[in-house]
Amino acid sequence: SRKESTLPKLLSSKTITRVGTWNVRTVYEGGKATVIAREMRNYDLQVLGLCETRWLKAGQSRLISGEVILYSGHMEENAYHTEGVGLMLSKEAQKALINWEPISSRIITAQFKTSHRRIKLKIVQCYAPTNDATGEVKEVFYDSLQTILDQRKEREIILLMGNFNVKIGSNNTGYEEIMGRHGLGHMNENGELFVDFCADNRVVIGGSIFPHKDVHKATWVSADHVIENQIDHIGIGTRFRRSLMDVRVKRGADAA
C-alpha cells in the first residue's frame, strides 16, 4: 500500500545494505564507543555487530552522533567485565527495528523490516567460546544458538555473524552446499562444530564463497604479524543466499 511504501526499511532489492561484525576488544573505556561509531560511518554501515564489549547487564545506549548500541552482557551481580555482545545501529536501522532480545553475554538478536512486507531480517550477533574452552561451555553456546534458529519463520532472513573463534579452511568436501573453497587456513575443532551447525541449519558461510586476497580474509593477526586467521564470519540462510553480494575484511578499521 502507499502507507507501507513510506515506512522505514533496512533491506531493499534496489539498494545495497552494508552490515559488519567486529571484535572491538572492549567498549568499557571512555570514548571507545565514539571511535567505533566514527569507523562505522566511514565504512557506510547500517548495522555493526560488536563482540567483546565487556558491558554488563542488557540495555541500549544512544551516542551524541545519533547511533544506538543495543547490548547484552553478564547478568549476574558483581560479574567481571568480560565477553559481551552488541549491535550498533545507524539512524536508518533504528527506524527499521522491530524488536531485539539480549540472549546472553555471547548472543544478541534483532529483527528489522525489509522492503517486502512479509519478509523480516533477523540478525544474530555472536561471540563464541575459543577453541580451548571446555566442551560444556561450547555446548551451552550452540544449544542457545540452535534454539534461536529453531524459532525462525519461513519468510525470515537469518543473518548469523560475529566472532565464532573458528577456522574453517578451504576444504569444503562434504559441505559444498554451505561453504565454498575460499576460506583461510585449515579447519580446527571449533571449525568442525561450526560447519556442522551451519549444515544442520542450512546456513551458508559467506566468507568462504567470495574470492579475495588473504589480507582481505584474515580477521585476526598475531602481534608479530606472522600468523593470520579467519575467525569472524557472516552466514545467511541458503534460501536467501543470492541476497548476499560480498563478504570481505576491511583491514583499515581501527579502534585502538
Secondary structure as a PSIPRED ss2 file (coil, helix, strand):
# PSIPRED VFORMAT (PSIPRED V4.0)

   1 S C   1.000  0.000  0.000
   2 R H   0.000  1.000  0.000
   3 K H   0.000  1.000  0.000
   4 E H   0.000  1.000  0.000
   5 S H   0.000  1.000  0.000
   6 T C   1.000  0.000  0.000
   7 L C   1.000  0.000  0.000
   8 P C   1.000  0.000  0.000
   9 K C   1.000  0.000  0.000
  10 L C   1.000  0.000  0.000
  11 L E   0.000  0.000  1.000
  12 S C   1.000  0.000  0.000
  13 S C   1.000  0.000  0.000
  14 K C   1.000  0.000  0.000
  15 T C   1.000  0.000  0.000
  16 I C   1.000  0.000  0.000
  17 T C   1.000  0.000  0.000
  18 R C   1.000  0.000  0.000
  19 V E   0.000  0.000  1.000
  20 G E   0.000  0.000  1.000
  21 T E   0.000  0.000  1.000
  22 W E   0.000  0.000  1.000
  23 N E   0.000  0.000  1.000
  24 V C   1.000  0.000  0.000
  25 R C   1.000  0.000  0.000
  26 T C   1.000  0.000  0.000
  27 V C   1.000  0.000  0.000
  28 Y C   1.000  0.000  0.000
  29 E C   1.000  0.000  0.000
  30 G C   1.000  0.000  0.000
  31 G C   1.000  0.000  0.000
  32 K H   0.000  1.000  0.000
  33 A H   0.000  1.000  0.000
  34 T H   0.000  1.000  0.000
  35 V H   0.000  1.000  0.000
  36 I H   0.000  1.000  0.000
  37 A H   0.000  1.000  0.000
  38 R H   0.000  1.000  0.000
  39 E H   0.000  1.000  0.000
  40 M H   0.000  1.000  0.000
  41 R H   0.000  1.000  0.000
  42 N H   0.000  1.000  0.000
  43 Y C   1.000  0.000  0.000
  44 D C   1.000  0.000  0.000
  45 L C   1.000  0.000  0.000
  46 Q C   1.000  0.000  0.000
  47 V E   0.000  0.000  1.000
  48 L E   0.000  0.000  1.000
  49 G E   0.000  0.000  1.000
  50 L E   0.000  0.000  1.000
  51 C E   0.000  0.000  1.000
  52 E C   1.000  0.000  0.000
  53 T C   1.000  0.000  0.000
  54 R C   1.000  0.000  0.000
  55 W C   1.000  0.000  0.000
  56 L C   1.000  0.000  0.000
  57 K C   1.000  0.000  0.000
  58 A E   0.000  0.000  1.000
  59 G E   0.000  0.000  1.000
  60 Q E   0.000  0.000  1.000
  61 S E   0.000  0.000  1.000
  62 R E   0.000  0.000  1.000
  63 L C   1.000  0.000  0.000
  64 I C   1.000  0.000  0.000
  65 S C   1.000  0.000  0.000
  66 G C   1.000  0.000  0.000
  67 E C   1.000  0.000  0.000
  68 V E   0.000  0.000  1.000
  69 I E   0.000  0.000  1.000
  70 L E   0.000  0.000  1.000
  71 Y E   0.000  0.000  1.000
  72 S E   0.000  0.000  1.000
  73 G C   1.000  0.000  0.000
  74 H C   1.000  0.000  0.000
  75 M C   1.000  0.000  0.000
  76 E C   1.000  0.000  0.000
  77 E C   1.000  0.000  0.000
  78 N C   1.000  0.000  0.000
  79 A C   1.000  0.000  0.000
  80 Y C   1.000  0.000  0.000
  81 H C   1.000  0.000  0.000
  82 T C   1.000  0.000  0.000
  83 E C   1.000  0.000  0.000
  84 G C   1.000  0.000  0.000
  85 V E   0.000  0.000  1.000
  86 G E   0.000  0.000  1.000
  87 L E   0.000  0.000  1.000
  88 M E   0.000  0.000  1.000
  89 L E   0.000  0.000  1.000
  90 S C   1.000  0.000  0.000
  91 K H   0.000  1.000  0.000
  92 E H   0.000  1.000  0.000
  93 A H   0.000  1.000  0.000
  94 Q H   0.000  1.000  0.000
  95 K H   0.000  1.000  0.000
  96 A H   0.000  1.000  0.000
  97 L E   0.000  0.000  1.000
  98 I E   0.000  0.000  1.000
  99 N E   0.000  0.000  1.000
 100 W E   0.000  0.000  1.000
 101 E E   0.000  0.000  1.000
 102 P E   0.000  0.000  1.000
 103 I C   1.000  0.000  0.000
 104 S C   1.000  0.000  0.000
 105 S C   1.000  0.000  0.000
 106 R C   1.000  0.000  0.000
 107 I E   0.000  0.000  1.000
 108 I E   0.000  0.000  1.000
 109 T E   0.000  0.000  1.000
 110 A E   0.000  0.000  1.000
 111 Q E   0.000  0.000  1.000
 112 F E   0.000  0.000  1.000
 113 K E   0.000  0.000  1.000
 114 T E   0.000  0.000  1.000
 115 S C   1.000  0.000  0.000
 116 H C   1.000  0.000  0.000
 117 R C   1.000  0.000  0.000
 118 R C   1.000  0.000  0.000
 119 I C   1.000  0.000  0.000
 120 K E   0.000  0.000  1.000
 121 L E   0.000  0.000  1.000
 122 K E   0.000  0.000  1.000
 123 I E   0.000  0.000  1.000
 124 V E   0.000  0.000  1.000
 125 Q E   0.000  0.000  1.000
 126 C E   0.000  0.000  1.000
 127 Y E   0.000  0.000  1.000
 128 A C   1.000  0.000  0.000
 129 P C   1.000  0.000  0.000
 130 T C   1.000  0.000  0.000
 131 N C   1.000  0.000  0.000
 132 D C   1.000  0.000  0.000
 133 A C   1.000  0.000  0.000
 134 T C   1.000  0.000  0.000
 135 G H   0.000  1.000  0.000
 136 E H   0.000  1.000  0.000
 137 V H   0.000  1.000  0.000
 138 K H   0.000  1.000  0.000
 139 E H   0.000  1.000  0.000
 140 V H   0.000  1.000  0.000
 141 F H   0.000  1.000  0.000
 142 Y H   0.000  1.000  0.000
 143 D H   0.000  1.000  0.000
 144 S H   0.000  1.000  0.000
 145 L H   0.000  1.000  0.000
 146 Q H   0.000  1.000  0.000
 147 T H   0.000  1.000  0.000
 148 I H   0.000  1.000  0.000
 149 L H   0.000  1.000  0.000
 150 D H   0.000  1.000  0.000
 151 Q C   1.000  0.000  0.000
 152 R C   1.000  0.000  0.000
 153 K C   1.000  0.000  0.000
 154 E C   1.000  0.000  0.000
 155 R C   1.000  0.000  0.000
 156 E E   0.000  0.000  1.000
 157 I E   0.000  0.000  1.000
 158 I E   0.000  0.000  1.000
 159 L E   0.000  0.000  1.000
 160 L E   0.000  0.000  1.000
 161 M E   0.000  0.000  1.000
 162 G E   0.000  0.000  1.000
 163 N E   0.000  0.000  1.000
 164 F C   1.000  0.000  0.000
 165 N C   1.000  0.000  0.000
 166 V C   1.000  0.000  0.000
 167 K C   1.000  0.000  0.000
 168 I C   1.000  0.000  0.000
 169 G C   1.000  0.000  0.000
 170 S C   1.000  0.000  0.000
 171 N C   1.000  0.000  0.000
 172 N C   1.000  0.000  0.000
 173 T C   1.000  0.000  0.000
 174 G C   1.000  0.000  0.000
 175 Y C   1.000  0.000  0.000
 176 E C   1.000  0.000  0.000
 177 E C   1.000  0.000  0.000
 178 I C   1.000  0.000  0.000
 179 M C   1.000  0.000  0.000
 180 G C   1.000  0.000  0.000
 181 R C   1.000  0.000  0.000
 182 H C   1.000  0.000  0.000
 183 G C   1.000  0.000  0.000
 184 L C   1.000  0.000  0.000
 185 G C   1.000  0.000  0.000
 186 H C   1.000  0.000  0.000
 187 M C   1.000  0.000  0.000
 188 N C   1.000  0.000  0.000
 189 E H   0.000  1.000  0.000
 190 N H   0.000  1.000  0.000
 191 G H   0.000  1.000  0.000
 192 E H   0.000  1.000  0.000
 193 L H   0.000  1.000  0.000
 194 F H   0.000  1.000  0.000
 195 V H   0.000  1.000  0.000
 196 D H   0.000  1.000  0.000
 197 F H   0.000  1.000  0.000
 198 C H   0.000  1.000  0.000
 199 A H   0.000  1.000  0.000
 200 D H   0.000  1.000  0.000
 201 N C   1.000  0.000  0.000
 202 R C   1.000  0.000  0.000
 203 V E   0.000  0.000  1.000
 204 V E   0.000  0.000  1.000
 205 I E   0.000  0.000  1.000
 206 G H   0.000  1.000  0.000
 207 G H   0.000  1.000  0.000
 208 S H   0.000  1.000  0.000
 209 I C   1.000  0.000  0.000
 210 F C   1.000  0.000  0.000
 211 P C   1.000  0.000  0.000
 212 H C   1.000  0.000  0.000
 213 K C   1.000  0.000  0.000
 214 D H   0.000  1.000  0.000
 215 V H   0.000  1.000  0.000
 216 H H   0.000  1.000  0.000
 217 K C   1.000  0.000  0.000
 218 A C   1.000  0.000  0.000
 219 T C   1.000  0.000  0.000
 220 W E   0.000  0.000  1.000
 221 V E   0.000  0.000  1.000
 222 S C   1.000  0.000  0.000
 223 A C   1.000  0.000  0.000
 224 D C   1.000  0.000  0.000
 225 H C   1.000  0.000  0.000
 226 V C   1.000  0.000  0.000
 227 I C   1.000  0.000  0.000
 228 E E   0.000  0.000  1.000
 229 N E   0.000  0.000  1.000
 230 Q C   1.000  0.000  0.000
 231 I C   1.000  0.000  0.000
 232 D E   0.000  0.000  1.000
 233 H E   0.000  0.000  1.000
 234 I E   0.000  0.000  1.000
 235 G E   0.000  0.000  1.000
 236 I E   0.000  0.000  1.000
 237 G E   0.000  0.000  1.000
 238 T H   0.000  1.000  0.000
 239 R H   0.000  1.000  0.000
 240 F H   0.000  1.000  0.000
 241 R H   0.000  1.000  0.000
 242 R H   0.000  1.000  0.000
 243 S H   0.000  1.000  0.000
 244 L C   1.000  0.000  0.000
 245 M C   1.000  0.000  0.000
 246 D C   1.000  0.000  0.000
 247 V C   1.000  0.000  0.000
 248 R C   1.000  0.000  0.000
 249 V C   1.000  0.000  0.000
 250 K C   1.000  0.000  0.000
 251 R C   1.000  0.000  0.000
 252 G C   1.000  0.000  0.000
 253 A C   1.000  0.000  0.000
 254 D C   1.000  0.000  0.000
 255 A C   1.000  0.000  0.000
 256 A C   1.000  0.000  0.000
